[in-house]
Amino acid sequence: MSYMSNGVEKLYFIDEKLDDLLSYKDSFITIKDMLDNKMAFDATLMCLLQIGETLHKLRESQFKDKLPIKGTYDVRNFIAHDYEGINKAIIEDIIREHIPKLKITIIEIFSCVDC
């Protein structure tokens, strides 16, 4: 498997985690409701952790300039190392503002993989 196809494979995994997050969000009336549900909160944080970890693995890829690698890895580290200190308002902002933008970026990369 080439490095490029491995990078694309990682992007598909990230896209799957983004879809999971959006699915969780759609199951609740508000993002706050989602984050107040323990199971949804834990699942949301696991997705964010996985997105950050996987994006970090792409830091030397051909996609690195298009992806928010540092910010997502910082979120991953915070979740992994200070779980009980997580501020739900920050997570809500990430879900509301940054997840849709990342989804669009991933879709754009997919559309140009063979360009």
C-alpha positions as CSV (number, residue, x, y, z in Angstrom):
1,M,0.0,0.0,0.0
2,S,1.4,3.4,-1.0
3,Y,1.7,6.3,1.5
4,M,-0.8,8.2,-0.5
5,S,-3.4,5.4,-0.4
6,N,-2.7,5.0,3.3
7,G,-3.4,8.8,3.7
8,V,-6.7,8.5,1.9
9,E,-7.6,5.5,4.0
10,K,-7.0,7.6,7.1
11,L,-9.2,10.3,5.7
12,Y,-12.0,7.8,5.1
13,F,-11.7,6.8,8.8
14,I,-11.8,10.5,9.9
15,D,-14.9,11.0,7.6
16,E,-16.6,8.0,9.3
17,K,-15.9,9.6,12.7
18,L,-17.3,12.9,11.5
19,D,-20.4,11.1,10.3
20,D,-20.7,9.4,13.7
21,L,-20.5,12.8,15.4
22,L,-23.1,14.3,13.1
23,S,-25.4,11.3,13.7
24,Y,-25.1,11.7,17.4
25,K,-26.0,15.4,17.1
26,D,-29.0,14.7,14.9
27,S,-30.3,12.3,17.6
28,F,-30.8,15.2,20.0
29,I,-32.7,18.5,19.9
30,T,-29.6,20.5,20.8
31,I,-25.9,19.9,21.1
32,K,-26.2,20.7,24.8
33,D,-28.7,17.9,25.1
34,M,-26.3,15.6,23.4
35,L,-23.4,16.6,25.7
36,D,-25.6,16.2,28.8
37,N,-26.3,12.6,27.9
38,K,-23.4,10.5,29.4
39,M,-23.3,7.9,26.6
40,A,-23.5,10.5,23.8
41,F,-20.9,12.7,25.6
42,D,-18.4,9.8,25.9
43,A,-19.0,8.7,22.3
44,T,-18.5,12.3,21.1
45,L,-15.2,12.6,23.0
46,M,-14.0,9.3,21.6
47,C,-14.7,10.5,18.1
48,L,-12.9,13.8,18.7
49,L,-10.0,11.9,20.2
50,Q,-9.8,9.5,17.2
51,I,-10.1,12.4,14.7
52,G,-7.2,14.2,16.4
53,E,-5.1,11.1,16.6
54,T,-5.6,10.1,13.0
55,L,-5.1,13.6,11.6
56,H,-1.9,13.8,13.6
57,K,-0.7,10.7,11.6
58,L,-1.2,12.8,8.4
59,R,1.1,15.5,9.5
60,E,3.7,14.5,6.8
61,S,1.1,13.7,4.1
62,Q,0.3,15.5,0.9
63,F,-2.9,16.7,2.7
64,K,-1.2,18.4,5.7
65,D,-1.7,22.0,4.5
66,K,-5.4,21.6,4.1
67,L,-6.1,20.0,7.5
68,P,-6.3,21.4,11.0
69,I,-3.8,19.0,12.4
70,K,-2.4,20.9,15.3
71,G,-5.8,22.1,16.7
72,T,-7.4,18.7,16.5
73,Y,-4.4,17.0,18.1
74,D,-4.5,19.6,20.9
75,V,-8.1,18.7,21.5
76,R,-7.2,15.0,21.4
77,N,-4.5,15.6,24.1
78,F,-6.8,17.5,26.3
79,I,-9.5,14.8,26.1
80,A,-6.9,12.0,26.7
81,H,-5.1,13.8,29.6
82,D,-7.7,15.9,31.4
83,Y,-11.0,14.1,30.7
84,E,-12.6,15.3,33.9
85,G,-11.6,18.9,33.1
86,I,-13.4,19.1,29.8
87,N,-15.4,22.2,29.2
88,K,-18.6,21.2,27.5
89,A,-19.0,24.7,26.0
90,I,-15.7,24.3,24.1
91,I,-16.8,20.9,22.8
92,E,-20.1,22.4,21.8
93,D,-18.2,25.1,19.8
94,I,-16.1,22.5,18.2
95,I,-19.1,20.5,17.1
96,R,-21.0,23.6,15.9
97,E,-18.2,25.4,14.2
98,H,-15.3,23.2,13.4
99,I,-16.7,19.8,12.6
100,P,-18.8,21.0,9.6
101,K,-15.8,22.8,8.2
102,L,-13.6,19.7,8.6
103,K,-16.3,17.6,6.9
104,I,-16.3,20.1,3.9
105,T,-12.5,20.0,3.7
106,I,-12.4,16.2,3.7
107,I,-15.1,16.1,0.9
108,E,-13.0,18.6,-1.1
109,I,-9.9,16.5,-0.7
110,F,-11.8,13.4,-1.8
111,S,-13.0,15.2,-4.9
112,C,-9.4,16.1,-5.8
113,V,-7.5,12.8,-4.9
114,D,-7.2,11.9,-8.5
115,C,-6.7,15.5,-9.8
